[in-house]
């Protein structure tokens, strides 16, 4: 005998009462409402217990492609900002001899580096709200379109008499940041809501780990392209050197469009998450079909037991409901914990990540060898910075992400975040207080780079990954994207603060003299991250509904269709109004009789021992229990 289909398991009579309740006989509407809740629990159980499948791989790849693009576009500016300084810094001699001394001013450097985090902050808030308001699928892919347009526009920017070139770059990097920000809450929520309990952490970690590959690709491509132009820097004349520099940075930035273009089609065609369809759109029928589609290759469904009861009544996101939910300390403290943990982490993550070239140059890592050829000095500087960033990515960033992938569902989220913040506190204390001794000798500089790599490792095998995962799990469906956006935006606010502080403080007392104290400040924020970690719950191996901290009993109720064209609200014996759900009025749904029998058994609510007949099929294709009971109540109370 073939195994029962997904829908037959969801709607079988033996599983419609998973908690052993007896069927209510006195009130058919109550019985139907209970059946809907049992069906919802069965549907969620199917998702939470699903085995790892190709669909989960697809979700991870499609969502991860966005994070690959995000990280590439954000961190490519590390080496590109140096090239922009060589080319477009105004007020200095434009000859080849002066080229190695040219650099962006502090205000230009700050503007270019914080434009993207500011845009990301706004994008996270906006797209997080839109994700809960309009749906995950409806806006998924829009953020990639924004990224592609803004990235391509950056690569085509050119100086002109009437406008500032740096100002135009800042504008387009801000627009690009809005698209990048939109990727955070939507990708996190989609990967969370489609994943089963036992693999959810790994799926989300795999999505976020693409950020490491994006950073690595940006540094690797920079190294390859700079190396490819070696002859131009060493042999060519002044105009050709400037032309080569201009080509290099445009090529590095422009390549950020490629992964976004590859992932765009798949994002536009990914299905809506069943949890949003069921709890926000209030369509239990469509959620069932969507779940069956991605959990099974069998898509031949014909009978829907809840045809007229497909619209259900559930908690909706309103201002009053938002205030009511987060007015409870047990819910608000979780939002505070996720938001501040991300803020504290990004103070150091972006403070280091966007300024690694400055730090490597300050400690004298790979300085250019003396040369009378200015082009050779510029080439060696760019090559050494690219190589240094490549080492940091390979030795710390990428391994950290994948260490989280392997342990996130075994150890849990909180232990990994505690461990990461603890290790970072110690590392930044050592790097800050021993900075001068470490950078005084060549061996000490190597030691500093090793500590730097460990800091990158424990950022990613620690709070950087966990702060992305937890907000996508702990909030109810109607606020999951919004709360994730709030948490992520708090992090980007920390990134903006870090950039402003880093650029204005690093030269206090002399060029790069304040760097050790900046590292000590980072250590303080890592210590505060330990405290905020105590506010978040452990989410490993728990369903999203349990983590939402809301009772799932009677979570949804039937929304019966009215038999009248212009129904008049009719009080029921209990005082409720039949035919209405608040301000939402249902319209009748016309069903057509089944004209053929399917080739395989069709799930019904009939007892297992009773053979199914064609009359049975017609009955289940006509009216649901809830709709029939509600219609009969209206007819009984309508004067003839």
Residue pairs with C-beta under 8 A, 6 or more apart in sequence:
2 600
2 601
4 12
4 603
5 292
5 296
5 298
5 600
5 603
6 46
6 291
6 292
6 295
6 296
6 298
7 288
7 292
7 301
7 603
8 601
8 603
9 15
9 42
9 46
10 39
10 42
10 43
10 46
10 288
10 291
10 292
10 603
11 39
11 42
11 288
11 305
11 306
11 603
11 605
12 603
13 605
13 606
13 607
13 608
14 608
15 38
15 42
16 35
16 38
16 39
16 42
16 605
17 23
17 38
18 38
18 41
18 42
18 45
21 34
23 31
23 34
24 30
24 31
24 34
25 31
28 625
28 626
28 628
28 629
29 558
29 560
29 626
29 629
29 630
29 633
31 625
32 309
32 558
32 624
32 625
32 626
32 629
33 554
33 556
33 557
33 558
33 626
34 554
35 625
35 626
36 284
36 306
36 309
36 312
36 556
36 557
36 558
36 626
37 552
37 553
37 554
37 555
37 556
39 284
39 288
39 306
40 278
40 284
40 555
40 556
41 552
43 274
43 278
43 284
43 287
43 288
43 291
44 275
44 543
44 545
46 291
46 295
47 194
47 196
47 274
47 275
47 291
47 295
48 196
48 197
48 543
49 196
49 197
50 196
50 295
51 196
52 196
52 199
53 294
53 295
55 194
55 294
55 295
56 194
56 195
56 196
56 199
56 203
58 266
58 270
59 190
59 191
59 194
59 195
59 203
59 207
59 270
60 191
60 203
60 206
60 207
61 266
62 263
62 266
62 267
62 270
63 187
63 190
63 191
63 207
64 187
64 206
64 207
64 208
64 209
64 210
65 210
65 259
65 260
65 262
65 263
65 266
66 143
66 144
66 183
66 187
66 210
66 260
66 263
66 267
67 183
67 187
67 207
67 208
67 210
67 211
67 214
68 210
68 211
68 213
68 214
68 217
68 259
69 144
69 147
69 180
69 183
69 214
69 256
69 259
69 260
69 263
70 147
70 180
70 183
70 211
70 214
71 210
71 211
71 212
71 213
71 214
71 215
71 218
72 214
72 215
72 217
72 218
72 255
72 256
72 259
73 116
73 147
73 151
73 176
73 180
73 214
73 253
73 256
74 116
74 180
74 353
74 354
75 214
75 215
75 218
75 219
75 353
75 354
76 218
76 222
76 252
76 253
76 256
77 112
77 113
77 116
77 173
77 354
78 218
78 219
78 353
78 354
78 355
78 356
78 357
78 385
78 389
79 218
79 219
79 222
79 226
79 252
79 357
79 382
79 385
79 386
79 389
80 249
80 252
80 253
81 104
81 109
81 112
81 113
81 357
82 103
82 357
82 381
82 382
82 385
83 245
83 248
83 249
83 382
84 104
84 112
84 166
84 169
84 249
85 102
85 103
85 104
85 108
85 109
86 99
86 102
86 103
86 245
86 378
87 102
87 242
87 245
87 246
87 249
88 104
88 159
88 165
88 166
89 102
89 103
89 104
89 105
89 108
92 98
92 101
92 102
95 238
96 237
96 238
96 241
96 242
96 374
96 375
97 374
98 374
99 241
99 242
99 374
99 375
99 378
100 374
100 377
100 378
100 381
104 112
104 166
106 503
106 504
106 507
108 166
109 503
110 499
110 500
110 503
110 504
111 166
111 167
111 170
112 166
112 169
112 170
112 173
113 354
113 355
113 499
113 503
114 495
114 496
114 499
114 500
115 169
115 170
115 171
115 173
115 174
115 177
116 173
116 174
116 176
116 177
116 180
117 177
117 350
117 492
117 495
117 496
117 499
118 174
118 177
118 492
118 496
119 173
119 174
119 175
119 176
119 177
119 178
119 179
119 180
119 181
120 177
120 178
120 180
120 181
120 184
120 488
120 492
120 495
121 177
121 181
121 489
121 492
121 493
121 496
122 177
122 178
122 181
122 489
123 143
123 177
123 178
123 179
123 180
123 181
123 182
123 183
123 184
124 181
124 182
124 184
124 185
124 484
124 485
124 486
124 488
124 489
124 492
125 181
125 485
125 486
125 489
126 178
126 181
126 182
126 485
127 139
127 143
127 181
127 182
127 183
127 184
127 185
127 186
127 481
127 485
128 184
128 185
128 186
128 481
128 482
128 483
128 484
128 485
128 486
128 488
128 489
129 481
129 482
129 485
130 139
130 481
131 139
131 185
131 186
131 189
131 481
131 482
131 485
132 280
132 317
132 478
132 479
132 480
132 481
132 482
133 317
135 272
135 276
135 280
135 281
136 186
136 189
136 190
136 193
136 272
136 273
136 276
136 481
137 270
137 271
137 272
137 273
138 272
139 182
139 186
140 186
140 190
140 267
140 268
140 270
141 264
141 267
141 268
142 179
142 182
143 178
143 179
143 180
143 181
143 182
143 183
143 186
144 179
144 183
144 260
144 263
144 264
144 267
145 179
145 264
146 175
146 176
146 178
146 179
146 182
147 176
147 179
147 180
147 183
147 256
147 260
148 257
148 260
148 261
148 264
149 175
150 172
150 173
150 175
150 176
150 179
151 172
151 176
151 253
151 254
151 256
151 257
151 260
152 254
152 257
153 172
153 175
154 169
154 172
154 173
154 176
154 253
154 254
155 250
155 251
155 253
155 254
156 250
157 165
157 168
157 169
157 172
158 165
159 165
181 485
181 488
181 489
181 492
184 468
184 484
184 485
184 488
185 472
185 481
185 482
185 484
185 485
185 488
186 481
187 207
188 204
188 207
188 468
188 469
188 471
188 472
188 484
189 273
189 472
189 480
189 481
189 484
190 270
190 273
191 200
191 203
191 204
191 207
191 472
192 200
192 204
192 469
192 472
192 473
192 480
192 544
193 273
193 274
193 275
193 276
193 477
193 480
193 544
194 203
194 273
194 294
195 203
195 204
197 541
197 542
197 543
198 409
198 541
199 409
200 409
200 473
201 408
201 409
201 413
201 469
201 539
201 540
202 405
202 406
202 408
202 409
204 408
204 468
204 469
204 472
205 401
205 404
205 405
205 408
205 465
205 469
206 405
208 401
208 465
208 468
208 469
209 398
209 401
209 402
209 404
209 405
209 465
211 401
212 393
212 397
212 398
212 400
212 401
212 402
212 460
213 398
214 259
215 353
215 393
215 397
215 398
216 390
216 393
216 394
216 397
216 398
218 252
219 386
219 389
219 390
219 392
219 393
220 390
220 393
221 252
221 255
222 252
222 382
222 386
222 389
223 383
223 386
223 387
223 390
225 248
225 251
225 252
226 248
226 379
226 382
226 383
226 386
227 383
229 244
229 247
229 248
229 379
230 379
230 383
232 240
232 241
232 244
232 375
233 241
233 244
233 375
233 376
233 378
233 379
234 373
234 375
234 376
234 379
236 244
236 375
241 375
241 378
245 378
248 382
271 290
271 293
271 294
272 281
272 290
273 290
274 287
274 288
274 290
274 291
275 287
275 477
275 544
276 477
277 283
277 286
277 287
277 290
278 284
278 287
278 312
278 314
278 556
279 314
279 315
279 476
279 477
279 478
279 555
279 556
280 314
280 316
280 317
280 477
280 478
282 311
282 312
282 313
282 314
282 556
282 559
283 310
283 311
283 312
284 306
284 309
284 310
284 312
284 556
285 304
285 306
285 307
285 309
285 310
286 310
288 304
288 306
289 301
292 298
292 299
292 301
293 299
300 598
300 599
300 600
302 594
302 598
302 602
303 594
303 602
303 603
303 604
303 617
303 620
303 621
304 310
304 621
305 603
305 604
305 605
305 620
305 624
306 624
307 589
307 591
307 621
307 623
307 624
308 560
308 561
308 589
308 591
308 623
308 624
308 626
308 627
309 558
309 559
309 560
309 624
309 625
309 626
309 627
310 589
311 559
311 561
311 586
312 556
312 557
312 558
312 559
313 556
313 557
313 558
313 559
313 581
313 582
314 555
314 556
314 557
315 321
315 476
315 478
315 550
315 555
316 478
317 478
317 479
317 482
321 478
322 479
325 331
325 476
325 479
326 332
326 335
328 549
330 549
331 549
333 535
334 474
334 475
334 535
334 536
334 537
334 549
335 475
335 483
335 486
335 487
336 532
336 535
337 532
337 533
337 534
337 535
337 536
338 467
338 470
338 471
338 474
338 483
338 487
338 536
339 486
339 487
339 490
339 491
340 490
340 528
340 529
340 532
340 535
341 417
341 463
341 466
341 467
341 529
341 532
341 533
341 536
342 463
342 467
342 471
342 487
342 488
342 490
342 491
342 494
343 490
343 491
343 493
343 494
344 421
344 463
344 494
344 525
344 526
344 528
344 529
344 532
345 421
345 459
345 463
345 464
345 467
345 491
345 494
345 526
345 529
346 491
346 492
346 494
346 495
346 498
347 494
347 495
347 497
347 498
347 521
347 522
347 525
348 424
348 428
348 455
348 459
348 498
348 522
348 525
348 526
349 459
349 464
349 495
350 494
350 495
350 498
350 499
351 495
351 498
351 499
351 501
351 502
351 518
351 522
352 359
352 452
352 455
352 456
352 522
354 495
354 499
355 502
356 388
356 389
356 392
356 452
357 385
357 388
357 389
358 506
358 512
359 452
359 515
360 366
360 384
360 385
360 388
360 389
360 449
361 367
361 385
362 439
362 512
362 515
363 438
363 439
363 445
363 448
363 449
364 439
364 445
365 384
365 388
365 445
365 449
366 384
366 385
366 387
366 388
367 384
368 376
368 377
368 380
368 381
368 384
369 380
371 377
371 380
388 449
391 449
391 453
392 449
392 452
392 453
392 456
393 456
395 453
395 456
395 457
396 452
396 453
396 454
396 455
396 456
396 457
396 459
396 460
397 456
397 457
397 460
399 457
399 460
399 461
400 456
400 457
400 458
400 459
400 460
400 461
400 462
400 464
400 465
401 460
401 461
401 465
403 457
403 460
403 461
404 416
404 460
404 461
404 462
404 465
404 466
407 416
407 461
408 416
408 465
408 466
408 469
408 540
409 540
409 541
411 540
412 538
412 539
412 540
413 466
413 469
413 470
413 536
413 538
413 539
413 540
414 466
414 533
414 536
414 537
414 538
416 461
416 462
416 465
416 466
417 462
417 463
417 466
417 467
417 529
417 533
417 536
418 530
418 533
419 458
419 461
419 462
420 458
420 459
420 461
420 462
420 463
420 464
420 466
421 462
421 463
421 526
421 527
421 529
421 530
421 533
422 530
423 454
423 458
423 462
424 455
424 458
424 459
424 462
424 463
424 522
424 523
424 526
424 529
425 523
425 526
425 527
425 530
427 451
427 454
427 455
427 458
428 455
428 519
428 520
428 522
428 523
428 526
429 520
429 523
430 451
431 438
431 448
431 451
431 452
431 455
431 516
431 519
432 516
432 517
432 518
432 519
432 520
432 522
432 523
433 516
433 520
435 448
435 515
435 516
435 519
436 516
437 444
438 444
438 445
438 447
438 448
438 451
439 445
439 448
463 529
463 533
467 487
467 491
468 488
469 539
470 536
470 539
471 483
471 484
471 487
471 488
472 480
472 484
473 539
473 544
473 547
474 483
474 536
474 537
474 539
474 547
474 548
475 482
475 483
475 484
475 547
475 548
476 548
476 550
477 544
477 548
480 544
494 525
501 518
501 521
502 518
505 514
505 517
505 518
506 512
506 513
506 514
506 515
506 518
507 513
507 514
508 514
537 547
539 547
545 552
558 626
558 627
558 630
559 581
559 584
559 586
560 578
560 579
560 586
560 626
560 627
560 629
560 630
560 631
561 579
561 586
561 587
561 588
561 589
561 627
561 630
561 631
562 578
562 579
562 585
562 586
562 587
562 588
562 634
563 588
563 631
563 634
563 635
564 579
564 634
567 579
567 580
567 585
567 634
569 577
569 578
569 579
569 580
570 577
570 578
570 579
570 633
570 634
570 637
570 638
571 577
571 578
572 578
572 633
578 630
578 633
578 634
579 585
579 586
579 630
579 634
591 621
591 622
593 618
593 621
593 622
594 617
594 618
594 621
597 614
597 617
601 612
602 612
602 617
604 612
604 616
604 617
604 620
605 620
606 612
606 616
623 631
